[in-house]
Amino acid sequence: MTILVTGATGRVGRHVVEQLVKRGAAVRVLTRDPAKASFPAGVEVVRGDLLDLEALRSAFAGVRTLFLLNAVTGDEFTQAIITLNVARESGVDRVVYLSVFNADRAVNVPHFAVKSGAERMLQQMGFGATILRPSYFIDNEVMIKDVVLKHSVYPVPIGGKGVAMVDARDIAEVAAIELIRRDQAPGELPVETINLVGPDTLTGADVAAIWSDVLDRPVAYGGDDPSGFEQNMAAFMPKWMAYEMRLMAERYVSDGMIPEPGDVERLTGLLGRPLHSYRDFAATVARSHTEA
């Protein structure tokens, strides 16, 4: 049957669509502005968003499997609640949900608390679901690469416990595998949670050392104090969101994002290949900088 993908134009969602199409799935996307979106041939597009009830009901027609990704916004929880209720009313019973690593523990971070609530909804409303819990995205580092390149400082306060950063391509491919597995299953499968992590658990000092190596010059770690990080984020996002990023960084410092035993092996088994690494990302940035 058709698989509905939300968040299809973002860093993860666009890769999910590509992976599903590559695997021969029938795909429908819900997007606010189809004119600004570019999807592979054959992808069906519905205009709307997660608070547009008519669009949601139209998007869910003939669908039993949903990829639910909703962005960090002030009304993120409302979006999740409405979408899951309309999905259930429409006969959707199979969901792959993009949550976040340690969603049930970092409850003072707004989008972690939201995703923990959505996870509980999936379980209590009787969906068959795969809950994907990604660590910090390697792809987020495009926001700070200029600081590294121009000032030789790695500015994200990720602390000394370690964070196993994950590549969006790995997240998307696991999501596509799970969507197809659930969609093709003869019956509803039980709820399952998968931690999505990178191959290496890195501290702030470790990341600075990687940058030093690929750039062939010293790069310092900016330290664990999140106040400067919040101020930098506030320059290009709403202040409430920058504060939320600070709260998240404080969790990196206090708890880290450390894989459970077997997480990396499980992912490489699912994908049939190694995971993308932070060093690969940094080396690509360094090469581009050198060639520019």
Secondary structure, 3 states (H helix, E strand, C coil): CEEEECCCCCCCHHHHHHHHHHCCCEEEEEECCHHHCCCCCCCEEEECCCCCHHHHHHHHCCEEEEEECCCCCCCHHHHHHHHHHHHHHCCCCEEEEECCCCCCCCCCCHHHHHHHHHHHHHHHCCCEEEEEEECCEHHHHHHCHHHHHHHCEECCCCCCCCECCECHHHHHHHHHHHHHHHHHCCCCCCCEEEEECCCCCECHHHHHHHHHHHHCCCCEECCCCCHHHHHHHCCCCCHHHHHHHHHHHHHHHHHCECCCCCHHHHHHHHHCCCCCCHHHHHHHHHHHHHHC
